[in-house]
């Protein structure tokens, strides 16, 4: 037996779930069934089966990594809510007194 009422109530307390005694008792056979099903997976023959990375056979499109030397400061600062007086920097609220 993997589960006891005490173990279930302890785990419920750890995850901050209220667990009445009757519900903890009811969960014991349900959790035991889950563990039995998981243990049944050990019997599956997986010899010669490649590990599955993704269910899709598609690879992601790749692009070249090119550097663009564009001076976009002015474009970026036009989106700034409040640039400084000279219009060269972002201004942000003071967070440290």
Secondary structure, 3 states (H helix, E strand, C coil): CCCCHHHHHHHHHHCCCCCCHHHHHHHHHHHHHHHHHHHHHHHCCCCCCCCCCCCCCCCCCCCCCCCCCCCCHHHHHHCCCCECCCCCCECCCCCCC
